[in-house]
């Protein structure tokens, strides 16, 4: 042992000498990312566990503060390090439920969760939301109560709160108002840098905007909790029809010295019964103006409806854009970080004499690491748009991403190459971790999943799936020529219908009816994917997967994947 110590010391001296010589030769090592102290707020959130992509871990203090490297992705948990991941975002000065959770319903459910826990265990102060001790270092029994908790499901949030003994559960309107007080336009909270708005450089740059409409509430007065989940792609269609209708609306802008120009767009949507009739017409080869009844194999039942994109109506004729709408507004990056609930807006088209009133809850945020502006919206249309006092007619929930592209035909991707972990909380409070390691050919799975009560080895542990096999089931975006391992933000924020019977001969893209299994069970499923990008390469966010039967029942648990390296 003594000889080893002497040898180690000698090596250390030699290395020190080498470092000195290198320094003298003029070679310098660039400084690494700085360490910053930033905040997570809906009021300051005290006691929420976090981890960073550089390896730091901790619990936020009474100011909601966390410590991370400037280029880190920060992941937040309810229930300590073995609890539920409730959000992940690129590090910045202030994070809120909208940046962490990424979508309207998930952000709202996170706010309800945090505020309700504080109702039960926090102080009377509106300045701090306190996570109770039982969820900072939870025992197995407490973790077991979280096994079905998902921010994707309001009922699971209220069920968990009830199981935790919370008797005063915050309402949706209370949660929105609380966030407005904490970081709304009149709160005095300043978020973001004073650097120039990167979307108004007027240097000829191209900017892509994609819009994902996720939910409609078609009877908000009588059935406010009945949401229609919108399906953006159907892999049970013949391949040509699937490719023709998959996707969500987009615009490509050029930010030039002569003004903002919309150089191309595709926003012609096929929705509800009209989409079903359109599919029927295409399948029978009928001409324009066809008005057939819906095909029985391509008719969706509640709570689902189609919202497909008619790609044949893509527009490539440039037209003027407007510099008076976010993110195309002169100023610094702080104008890209905003939140306003239930604001009256006049959405009339240019030249219209009559107003077109609607109410909007709008959250916007700019991520200086991904360089993406995200806008989350809940829009309430009125029975009489010319009368701001008329009743609610319909509500839409949607989000937009804005980001730079090199050319109008260019796209940005999330590359799955690397290792992704999915963690589940089992009925006994233990964690089951499944790992998927992606390479140029596909993915190898290993690890565990929850069985009836506790973690169990995966039946297919060690098996490698090709991208063709993955694309035939849940992971619908893989195996596209030239981008086999990659996905767009549209892909990762879509709801997709598919047939889970490839083991028995069903051929995706054939248009054939999805068969039942040996027990007579339907093998048709609908998958809801959600992803909020984080990190320089956009690949460090949380990818949420919810698998449902045609009646909307969730099969198994909502799973959350995250890249670990």
N, C-alpha and C positions, 0 to 999 in steps of 0.2 A: 504493500500500500504506500510505503514511504517513497519507493522509487517512482511510482505512478504520479505522486504529488509533485516530485521534483521535475519529472518530465513535463507535466502540465504547466508548471511555472515557466519552464524554459520556452515552451511553445507560446505562452502568453507574452513573454518578453520579445520573442521573435516577431510575433504579429504586431506588437506595439511599434517595433522598429519599422516594419513595413508600412504601417499606417503613417508614420512620420515622414518617411521618404516620399510616399504618394502625395502627402500634403505639400511638401516642399516642391514637388514637380508641377504644382498648379492644378491638380485634379481635385475637385471638390464634390462632395455628395450632396445632392439637392435635399432640402429639408422635407420631412414627411408632413402629412396633414396635421394641422394644429388640433388641439383638444378644445372643445367648446362646451359651455354650459347653457342649455336651452330649456324650453318649457313645453309641457303638455297641459293644455287647459280646456276646461269646460267649467269655468272657474279653475283655479289651480287644482290639479288632481294629485293628491298625496297618497303614496303607498302603492302605486301601480308598478308592477315588476317590468323591467325592460332588459333587453340584451341588444348588443350592437354587432355589426358584421366584422368589426375588428377585435371582438372578444370581450368587451367590457360588459358588466352586468350590474344591476343595482335596483333600487326602489326610489321613486321620485319623492322629493321632500315636500315640505308644506307650501313651497312656492311652485310646485309642479316641475321642479328642475330635474334634468337628467344630464349626464356627462357622456360625450361621444366625440370621436374624431370628426373633423369637418366633412369628410366624404363618406361617413358611415350610413348604413341603413339601420334604423332603430325599430325593433319589434317590441310590441307591448302585449302583456299577458294579464288576464284575470285569473288569480289562483296561483301566483308564483311561477317559478320556472317550469313546473310540471302542469301548469294550468292551460287555459284556452288562449290561443293567440287571437287577439281582437283587432290587431292592426299592425301595419308596417309601413314606414315612410322614410324617404331620404331625409337625413338630418337637416334641420333649418332652425331659425330662431324661435319660432312658435309653431307647435303642432296642435291640431284640434281633432275632434272625432271625425270630421270630414276628410282630412288628410290621412288619418290613420286607417279608417275603415273603407274609404274610397267610393262608396255609393250612398244614395240618399237613405234607403231603408236600413242599411247596416250602420251608417253614422247615427241615424235617429235612434236605433235600438241600443247602440253603445251609450248614447247620452242618457237614455231612459235607465239603462243598467247602472251607470255611474251615479246618477242623481238619486235613484231609488235606494241604492246601498247607503248613500250619505244620509238620506231621510231617516234610516234606521240606526245608523252607527256614528254619524258625523256630528259636528257641532251645529249650532244655530246660525253660524256665519254663512253668508252667500259667497264668500271669497275663496273658500276651499271646499273641495269634494274629497271625502276621506274614504279610502278603501279599508274595510274592517280588518282587524288582526286575523280573524279566521280565514281570510282570503289572501293574506300576505305569506303565511307559512301554513297552508292548510294540511290537515291530516287526510288519510285515505277516504274517510267517510264524507268529508266535505268535497273532495275532488270527485267522488262518485256522483254527487249531485249535479256535476257539470257535464256528465257524459252525453247528454242530449242538448246541451246549450249551444245555440247557434245564433249569431247576429242576423242570419238570413231569415229567421223565424221569430216573429214577435211573441207567439204563444210560448215558445221555449224559453224566452227571456223572462216572461211573467211567471212561468212554472218554476224556474230556477230561483227567482226572487222569493216566491212563496215558500219554497223549500228551505231557504235561508232565513225564514222568519220575518221577512220584510212585509209590513202591513200597509205602508203608504207607498204605492207604486206611482211614479210620475207619469202623467198623461203626455200624449204627443204634443199638445199645444203648450203645456208647461215646459217640456224639454226644449222646444224651439225658442220659447221666450227666454229661458235660462241661458241658452247659448248666445242669444242676441245681446243679453246684458254682459256676457263675458267677453265676446269678441266681435260683436256686430258693429255696424257703421258708426253708431253713437257711443260705443263703449270706451273709446279712447285707446284701445289696443291697436298698436301698430305692428304689422307683420311684413317681413320682407326687406329687401335691400333698397337703397336709394339709387342703385345702378339703373341705367336706362332700360325702358321696356324693350326687350329683344324682338318683339313682334312689330315694332314700328321703326325699324332701322332705315327703311326706304332705300335699300341698296340692291333691289332686284331679287331678294331671297324668296324662296318658295315655302309656303306654310300649308300643311295639311290639317284639316278639321274632320274628325269623324264623330258621328252622333249615334248613340245607342239608346233607344227608347225601351225601357225594361218592363214597366207596368202601366196599365190603365185601370182606373177606378171609374166604372161607367155609371154607377148609381151612388154617388157620394152622400146623398141625403138619407137614403133608406138602407144602404148596405156599404157603409164606409170602409169596412174591413175586407170586402170581397174584391181582391185584386185579380185582374186578368194578366197572366204572365205571357209575354209576347215571344213567339218562336221565330228565330231569325234564319234558320236553315233546317232542311229536312233531308237527311241522308237516306231515307226510304224512297225518295223520288228516283227516277232514272237519272243517271249521272249528268247528262246534258242539261236536264231541267234543274237539277240541284245546283250546278255551276252557274246557271243563268239567273238564279233567284237568291243565292246565298249572299249574306253581307248586310251592311247597314249604310245609311247615307253618308256621303263624304263631300267635301269641297276642297279644292286646291286653289290657294291664293298666291298672287305675286305682289310683294310689298315693294313697289317701285317709286322712283322719284316723282313720277307723274300721277301717282295715286294707287289705291288698292284695286287689284284686278282679280276677279274670280275667273281663273283660266279654264277650269273644268269642274264638273259636279255630277253627282248621281244621287238623286233624292226622290225618285219616283217609286212610291211604296205601294205594295199590294197587301191589304189588311183584311182580317176577319173573313166574312163570307165571300167578299170579292176575290181574295187570294185563293180560296178553295175553288171557286168557279173558274178562275184563270188557270189553275193547275189542271182542272178537268178538260178545259179547252185545249191546252197544250198537249195533253196526253192523247187526245183524239185527233190532233192535227187540224183542228178547226181554225177558221180564218178570224181576222180581227172583227170585233163586234160580237163574238160568240158569247152566249149567255146560258151555258149549260148548268145543270144542277151539279152540286159538288160530287166528286168521286168518293165512294164510301171508304176507300183506303186512305184518303187524304182529307179527312174531316176531323177537326180537333174538338174535343169537349172541354167544358169548364174544368179547371181554371185557365186553360190555354187557348190562344188564338194566334194565327199567323200574322207576322209583320215581315214580309219578304221584300226584296229589292228587285225591281225590274231593270236589269242591266242594259236592256236594249234601248233604254231612254237616257243613257249617259249623254251629257252635254259637253262638248269641247269648244263651244264658241265663247270666247272671252266676253265678260260683261263687268261693268263697274261694281266694285265693292264699297263698303262704308267704313270710314275711320271713326265712327261715333259709337261703335259697339266693342265691348271687351272681347278679345284682348287687344283690339286695334285702336287703342287710345293713347295719345301722347302722354308721356309722364314717366315715372320710375316704376320699378317692379312692385312697389307697395299697392298700386291700384289693381294689381292682379290678385291680391289677397283680400277677399271681402266676404261678407255674409249678411244677408237680409231676409228675414222671414215674412211671408204674407204681404208682399209689396204690390200695390196696384200698378199695373203697367198698361199702356195703350199700345197694342200690337197692330195697329192699322197699317196697311201697305201704303207706300208713298203715292200720293194723289187721291187717296180715299177721303171722302168728306166726313164720314161717320167714324166715331171711335170704335175700337175693338178691345174692350177692357178684359183683363184677366189678372188673376193674382198669382204671384210667383214667390216661392222660397228658393233663393239662389245662393250657392256657395261657390266661390272661385279661389283657386290657389295655384301659385307658380312654384315649381320645384326647380331650384337652380342647379341641381345635379343631373336630373334627367332632361332638364330644359323643356318640360311639358307643362302647359297650362291646362288644368282640369276644371271643368265647370259642371256642377251638380245642380239639377233643377227639379222642382215639383211645381207643375203648372196647373192652375185651376181655371178651366173655361166656364163662362157664365151662361145661364139660360138666355139672357138677352145681352150680347156683348156691348151694346150701346148704353146699357144701364149698369153702372158699377155696383148698384145695390141689389141687382137681381140674384137669384139663388145659384148655387153650384150646379153645373151641368155634367162636368167630367174632369178627371184629374189624370195627368200624365207625369210619370217619373222617368227622368232620362239623365244622361251625362254626355259631355263632349270632351274630347281630347284635342288639343292643338299642339303641333310640333313641326319642326323644320324638316324639309326633305331637299335633296340635292336638285332634283328635276321634277316636273309634274308627273312623270311616270314612275318615280322612285317610291320606295316604301321602307319603313323601319321595322325591325323584328326583335322579338325576344328569342334568344338562342337557348335551347334546353340542354345543350351539351354540358355535362357536369352531373353532380349528385343532388337530388331533391328528396327531402324527407316529408312524410305525412305522419303526423302524430295524432293518435286517438286516445281519449280517456275512457277506460273500460269501466264496467259496472262495479269492479272492486276498487276503483280509484287508481289503478296502475296505468302507466302509459304503454301503448303499443306503437312502435315506430316502424313504418315501412319505408324502405329506401329504393329509389329508382335511379340507376346510373345510366345516363344517356351518352352515347358516342355517335359516330358517323353512321352506324347501321341500325341502331335501335336502342332499347333499354333493357337492362338486367334488373330484376326485382329481388329483394331480400328483406329479411326482418320479420316483423310480427303484425298481427291484426287482432282486434278484439273478437273473441268468440262469445259465448253466452255470458260469461262473467269476467274473464281475465284474458291477458295476452296469450296468443298461441302462434306457433310458427305458420308462416304462409304456406299454403299447399304448393304454390308454384315458386317457392324461394329458390333462387339460383337460375331460374329460367330467363332466357333472353327473348324478347319480343322484337320483331322487325318493325320499322315505321309503317309498313303496309298493314301489319296486324293491328298496331295501335290505332291507325286511322280508321280501321273498320269498326271500331267500337267507340269508347268514350272520347279518345283523344283525336278528334276529327280533323285537326289542322295539319297533322303530320303527313309526310310522304308526298309533298308537292315538289315537282321537279325543280331543282336549284335551291330549295329551301327545306329539305327533308326534315331537319331537326328544329325548324323555326316556326314562329307564329306571329301574327300581327296583333295589335291591340283589339282590333275588331274580332278576330278569332277567339281571343281569350275573354271576351265580354259578351258572348253570344249564348242563346238558348237553342239547343239542337235536338231534333228528334232522330232516333236511330233504332235499329233492330239488333238485339244482342243474341244472335243465334248463328254466328259465323262458324262455330264448331260443328254444326250439323248441316252445313252445306248452303246456308243462305248467302247470297252474293250481294254485298252492298253496291248500290248503283244500278241494280237490275230492274228496280221498280216493282219487284215481286212483293206479294203480301207477306208480312212477317208471320212466320208460323208460330204455333203454340208449342210448348215443350211436351215431354212425355206425360206430364201430369196435367196437361190442359191449361197451363198458365201462359198468359200473354207475355211475350218477350219484347214488346215495344216499350221503349223508355224515352224520357226527355231529360236531358242534362242541362243544368244551368251552370255556366262558368262565369266567374268574376275575377278580375285581376286589376290591381292598381300598381303600375310600374314603380320601381324604386331602384336606386343605384345607377352608376354611370352607364351600364349596359342594359338597363331596364329590367334586369333579371333577378332582383332581390326582393320583390314584393310577395304578397300572399296570394296564391292561386286557390280560389274556393270552388269546390265541386259539389253540386247537389243533384243526385240522381233520383228521378221521380217516375212513378207509374202514370198512365194516361189520365188518371183521376186526380193527380196532384199529390198523392201520398209519397213521402220521402222514403226511399229504400235504404236501410242501413242508417248511417250517420252522414251529416255534411262533413266533408273532409277538407283539410287545408294543407296545401303543399307549399314548401319554400325551399329555394336553392340554398345549399349549405357550402358548396365550393364548385 
